[in-house]
Structures are given as structure tokens and as C-alpha cells.
Amino acid sequence: MNPIPPGWQERQRPGRLERRYLFEDYQQLRDFLDRAAALSEQHSLYPDMGFGRDYVNITIHADAEDGQLGDLHRQFAQWLDDLGGYKTTP
């Protein structure tokens, strides 16, 4: 099983991965959201995203059938990280 990428937190009940990304400005945030949307379409995985002027909170939920996080969820988190454009988060 793939490890959880650094910066992500795994939560239980319900199973999910969470992370906050910070951005220098709204345009960088918007560019990230556009790339994340394309990634979601490509892999048919649609995390919850809540955002403000310079941040986005992302929650990747476990499969509804078994409530487990699988390799695809962890890999998707890494692919989001690989999109770049954000500041290092605490």
C-alpha cells in the first residue's frame, strides 16, 4: 500500500485524507483549482474542496462501500501535491 504523502493527515470515521494548501495570491489558487479539476476528471475521483482568497482545504473521502482508503486515494493526494504552485504548508 502506498504511504500517505507528507503534509496530508489521515482521519478515521469516516476515513479520509485532509490537507490545506496556501497560495501567494488568488490567481495561483485559481490555476491550482483548474489543474486539480482536470486531474479529478482524468481519474474519476472528486475530493471536497473549500477555498478562500489564498488557501484551499481538500478532503479525499474513502470508498463508500468499505470505508477504506486505498492506493488510488493516496496516489491522488501525491498527484495533487505534484501540481505545485502552492506555498509550503505547516
Backbone as ProteinMPNN parsed JSONL, in Angstrom:
{"seq_chain_A": "MNPIPPGWQERQRPGRLERRYLFEDYQQLRDFLDRAAALSEQHSLYPDMGFGRDYVNITIHADAEDGQLGDLHRQFAQWLDDLGGYKTTP", "coords_chain_A": {"N_chain_A": [[0.844, -1.185, 0.0], [0.489, 2.238, -0.797], [2.275, 4.886, 0.85], [1.048, 7.621, 2.925], [1.265, 10.821, 1.569], [3.641, 13.336, 2.664], [2.454, 16.033, 4.686], [-0.212, 15.533, 4.44], [-3.068, 14.473, 6.315], [-4.381, 11.606, 7.816], [-7.613, 10.622, 8.589], [-10.092, 9.024, 10.64], [-13.355, 7.493, 10.67], [-15.54, 9.285, 9.34], [-13.37, 7.533, 7.045], [-10.714, 9.371, 5.628], [-8.535, 11.612, 3.811], [-6.828, 14.63, 4.5], [-5.858, 17.965, 3.691], [-4.39, 21.237, 3.72], [-3.677, 23.739, 1.414], [-1.672, 26.571, 0.832], [-1.5, 29.754, -0.843], [0.189, 32.287, -2.76], [-1.367, 34.237, -4.003], [-4.679, 34.935, -5.324], [-4.809, 34.242, -8.042], [-2.866, 32.219, -8.386], [-4.016, 30.288, -6.753], [-6.409, 29.854, -8.185], [-5.383, 28.803, -10.598], [-4.308, 26.402, -9.617], [-6.676, 25.122, -8.746], [-7.969, 24.755, -11.211], [-6.195, 22.935, -12.46], [-6.396, 20.848, -10.623], [-9.071, 20.139, -10.958], [-9.023, 19.107, -13.563], [-7.388, 16.896, -13.107], [-9.044, 15.44, -11.385], [-11.16, 14.798, -13.129], [-9.767, 13.191, -14.934], [-9.15, 10.92, -13.388], [-11.514, 10.183, -12.248], [-12.085, 10.796, -9.574], [-13.287, 12.654, -7.011], [-12.581, 14.941, -4.838], [-13.623, 16.761, -1.855], [-13.526, 20.265, -1.882], [-12.77, 23.241, -0.335], [-12.405, 26.711, -0.39], [-10.641, 29.846, 0.044], [-9.47, 33.219, -0.357], [-6.66, 32.791, -0.437], [-6.13, 30.104, 0.078], [-6.792, 26.547, -0.008], [-8.74, 23.923, 1.19], [-8.606, 20.471, 1.15], [-10.362, 17.446, 0.997], [-10.143, 14.07, 0.712], [-12.224, 11.487, 0.348], [-12.803, 8.187, 1.695], [-13.679, 5.092, 0.015], [-17.141, 4.565, -0.414], [-18.321, 2.047, -0.172], [-16.696, 0.288, 1.447], [-15.452, 1.95, 3.253], [-12.733, 2.342, 3.33], [-9.477, 3.719, 2.773], [-7.679, 3.58, -0.168], [-4.959, 2.632, -2.412], [-5.315, 4.287, -4.661], [-6.455, 6.615, -3.552], [-4.36, 7.586, -1.937], [-2.376, 7.899, -3.882], [-3.618, 9.798, -5.482], [-3.584, 11.985, -3.74], [-0.835, 12.467, -3.753], [-0.522, 13.147, -6.452], [-1.95, 15.551, -6.483], [-0.268, 17.092, -4.838], [1.916, 17.165, -6.566], [1.07, 18.957, -8.482], [1.879, 21.48, -7.755], [2.654, 25.05, -7.304], [1.787, 26.069, -4.928], [2.407, 27.401, -1.604], [4.699, 26.132, 0.858], [3.128, 24.265, 3.348], [2.234, 24.403, 6.846]], "CA_chain_A": [[0.0, 0.0, 0.0], [1.236, 3.493, -0.867], [2.238, 5.7, 2.08], [0.372, 8.917, 2.838], [2.267, 11.845, 1.289], [3.864, 14.323, 3.73], [1.547, 17.177, 4.672], [-1.591, 15.04, 4.499], [-3.466, 13.818, 7.567], [-5.407, 10.583, 7.658], [-8.645, 10.653, 9.636], [-10.989, 7.869, 10.685], [-14.781, 7.694, 10.983], [-15.282, 8.429, 8.192], [-11.996, 7.528, 6.533], [-10.451, 10.452, 4.687], [-7.26, 12.321, 3.836], [-7.073, 16.073, 4.506], [-4.697, 18.852, 3.58], [-4.607, 22.641, 3.352], [-2.643, 24.357, 0.595], [-1.647, 28.034, 0.885], [-1.057, 30.345, -2.1], [0.615, 33.689, -2.702], [-2.458, 35.107, -4.423], [-5.863, 34.245, -5.832], [-4.551, 33.686, -9.379], [-2.184, 30.931, -8.203], [-5.042, 29.39, -6.231], [-7.315, 29.526, -9.291], [-4.656, 27.91, -11.503], [-4.242, 25.098, -8.953], [-8.014, 24.528, -8.79], [-8.22, 24.306, -12.586], [-5.4, 21.719, -12.685], [-6.975, 19.809, -9.762], [-10.318, 19.71, -11.599], [-8.647, 18.244, -14.688], [-6.901, 15.655, -12.5], [-10.231, 14.73, -10.908], [-11.843, 14.252, -14.3], [-8.924, 12.136, -15.503], [-9.133, 9.731, -12.529], [-12.864, 9.977, -11.697], [-12.017, 10.907, -8.117], [-13.724, 14.033, -6.794], [-12.494, 15.313, -3.425], [-14.259, 18.005, -1.43], [-12.589, 21.39, -1.862], [-13.277, 24.509, 0.162], [-11.301, 27.649, -0.564], [-10.751, 31.277, 0.278], [-8.624, 34.023, -1.239], [-5.285, 32.297, -0.579], [-5.993, 28.734, 0.562], [-7.802, 25.538, -0.343], [-8.774, 22.718, 2.019], [-9.019, 19.335, 0.333], [-10.679, 16.202, 1.692], [-10.33, 12.908, -0.153], [-13.004, 10.535, 1.141], [-12.66, 6.753, 1.434], [-14.762, 4.485, -0.753], [-18.385, 4.439, 0.34], [-18.661, 0.646, 0.061], [-15.984, -0.336, 2.571], [-14.931, 2.964, 4.165], [-11.273, 2.244, 3.39], [-8.641, 4.477, 1.852], [-6.857, 2.671, -0.953], [-3.799, 3.172, -3.099], [-5.712, 5.388, -5.537], [-6.637, 7.817, -2.734], [-3.03, 8.075, -1.557], [-1.707, 8.351, -5.105], [-4.271, 11.04, -5.886], [-3.031, 13.027, -2.868], [0.502, 12.783, -4.272], [-0.693, 13.867, -7.719], [-2.312, 16.93, -6.137], [0.98, 17.739, -4.414], [2.777, 17.351, -7.734], [0.591, 20.079, -9.292], [2.684, 22.633, -7.388], [2.056, 26.375, -7.323], [1.394, 26.471, -3.574], [3.478, 27.604, -0.631], [4.821, 25.028, 1.792], [2.158, 24.404, 4.414], [2.733, 23.954, 8.142]], "C_chain_A": [[0.885, 1.241, 0.0], [1.173, 4.229, 0.471], [1.45, 6.987, 1.838], [1.443, 9.971, 2.582], [2.441, 12.812, 2.47], [2.92, 15.51, 3.568], [0.081, 16.79, 4.725], [-1.836, 14.393, 5.848], [-4.545, 12.8, 7.251], [-6.331, 10.632, 8.858], [-9.503, 9.398, 9.524], [-12.411, 8.338, 10.968], [-15.331, 9.028, 10.537], [-13.838, 8.559, 7.718], [-11.799, 8.604, 5.481], [-9.009, 10.939, 4.836], [-7.57, 13.807, 3.736], [-5.761, 16.84, 4.371], [-5.171, 20.256, 3.238], [-3.399, 23.096, 2.544], [-2.78, 25.87, 0.724], [-1.029, 28.576, -0.403], [-0.679, 31.807, -1.888], [-0.527, 34.636, -3.044], [-3.586, 34.273, -5.033], [-5.606, 33.611, -7.191], [-3.831, 32.34, -9.275], [-3.153, 29.88, -7.674], [-5.953, 28.926, -7.366], [-6.655, 28.565, -10.28], [-4.568, 26.499, -10.919], [-5.596, 24.397, -9.027], [-8.355, 24.019, -10.188], [-7.459, 23.014, -12.882], [-5.952, 20.553, -11.854], [-8.276, 19.275, -10.364], [-10.025, 18.779, -12.774], [-8.154, 16.889, -14.184], [-8.066, 14.807, -12.004], [-10.977, 14.07, -12.054], [-11.078, 13.062, -14.874], [-9.033, 10.834, -14.713], [-10.493, 9.41, -11.901], [-12.854, 9.906, -10.174], [-12.244, 12.381, -7.793], [-13.699, 14.383, -5.31], [-13.334, 16.557, -3.135], [-13.19, 19.08, -1.372], [-13.323, 22.623, -1.369], [-12.137, 25.513, 0.105], [-11.687, 29.071, -0.211], [-9.807, 31.989, -0.668], [-7.252, 33.419, -1.477], [-5.072, 30.889, -0.023], [-7.062, 27.834, -0.031], [-7.632, 24.381, 0.624], [-9.319, 21.589, 1.158], [-9.246, 18.131, 1.224], [-10.94, 15.131, 0.654], [-11.005, 11.847, 0.702], [-12.717, 9.096, 0.723], [-13.833, 6.275, 0.594], [-15.982, 4.283, 0.127], [-18.696, 2.991, 0.708], [-17.998, 0.081, 1.313], [-15.387, 0.66, 3.561], [-13.422, 2.99, 4.278], [-10.622, 3.17, 2.37], [-7.727, 3.494, 1.141], [-5.677, 3.391, -1.593], [-4.16, 4.355, -3.996], [-5.881, 6.681, -4.748], [-5.288, 8.429, -2.366], [-2.272, 8.597, -2.775], [-2.305, 9.664, -5.59], [-3.76, 12.212, -5.045], [-1.648, 13.439, -3.365], [0.405, 13.546, -5.581], [-1.113, 15.307, -7.481], [-1.08, 17.705, -5.69], [1.861, 18.071, -5.601], [2.309, 18.485, -8.645], [1.37, 21.356, -8.987], [1.908, 23.94, -7.401], [1.655, 26.901, -5.962], [2.634, 26.715, -2.719], [3.565, 26.356, 0.238], [3.864, 25.285, 2.951], [2.741, 23.89, 5.735], [2.375, 22.513, 8.429]], "O_chain_A": [[1.896, 1.297, 0.7], [0.146, 4.204, 1.149], [1.219, 7.386, 0.697], [2.439, 10.015, 3.305], [1.482, 13.075, 3.196], [2.625, 15.935, 2.451], [-0.774, 17.624, 5.022], [-0.922, 13.832, 6.453], [-5.495, 13.082, 6.521], [-5.881, 10.679, 10.003], [-9.619, 8.796, 8.456], [-12.627, 9.451, 11.449], [-15.571, 9.868, 11.404], [-13.177, 9.569, 7.962], [-12.603, 8.742, 4.559], [-8.359, 10.704, 5.854], [-8.46, 14.212, 2.988], [-4.713, 16.422, 4.865], [-6.189, 20.452, 2.574], [-2.252, 22.872, 2.931], [-3.895, 26.392, 0.724], [-0.147, 27.946, -0.988], [-1.16, 32.468, -0.967], [-0.648, 35.71, -2.454], [-3.452, 33.065, -5.228], [-6.138, 32.537, -7.47], [-4.162, 31.411, -10.013], [-3.116, 28.723, -8.093], [-6.234, 27.734, -7.49], [-7.292, 27.62, -10.747], [-4.734, 25.516, -11.64], [-5.66, 23.207, -9.336], [-8.966, 22.96, -10.328], [-8.012, 22.096, -13.487], [-5.975, 19.413, -12.317], [-8.546, 18.077, -10.284], [-10.711, 17.773, -12.954], [-8.47, 15.854, -14.771], [-8.071, 13.589, -12.184], [-11.38, 12.911, -11.955], [-11.674, 12.053, -15.251], [-9.011, 9.753, -15.303], [-10.607, 8.472, -11.112], [-13.524, 9.069, -9.57], [-11.492, 13.247, -8.24], [-14.678, 14.153, -4.601], [-13.704, 17.302, -4.043], [-12.086, 18.848, -0.878], [-14.361, 23.005, -1.91], [-11.017, 25.2, 0.51], [-12.859, 29.445, -0.173], [-9.389, 31.419, -1.675], [-6.719, 33.511, -2.583], [-3.945, 30.524, 0.312], [-8.102, 28.301, -0.495], [-6.518, 23.911, 0.853], [-10.361, 21.729, 0.517], [-8.433, 17.827, 2.097], [-11.839, 15.258, -0.178], [-10.422, 11.364, 1.673], [-12.428, 8.818, -0.44], [-14.85, 6.96, 0.475], [-15.863, 3.876, 1.282], [-19.265, 2.725, 1.767], [-18.663, -0.534, 2.146], [-14.87, 0.256, 4.602], [-12.877, 3.586, 5.207], [-11.131, 3.378, 1.268], [-7.076, 2.669, 1.782], [-5.431, 4.573, -1.355], [-3.401, 5.319, -4.084], [-5.488, 7.744, -5.228], [-5.098, 9.641, -2.469], [-1.602, 9.627, -2.697], [-1.581, 10.543, -6.056], [-3.53, 13.302, -5.57], [-1.325, 14.626, -3.393], [1.163, 14.49, -5.806], [-0.676, 16.2, -8.206], [-0.869, 18.842, -6.113], [2.483, 19.133, -5.642], [3.073, 18.936, -9.498], [1.509, 22.219, -9.854], [0.68, 23.953, -7.494], [1.228, 28.05, -5.84], [3.743, 26.301, -3.057], [2.596, 25.605, 0.339], [3.801, 26.398, 3.474], [3.634, 23.043, 5.736], [2.726, 21.988, 9.485]]}, "name": "protein", "num_of_chains": 1, "seq": "MNPIPPGWQERQRPGRLERRYLFEDYQQLRDFLDRAAALSEQHSLYPDMGFGRDYVNITIHADAEDGQLGDLHRQFAQWLDDLGGYKTTP"}
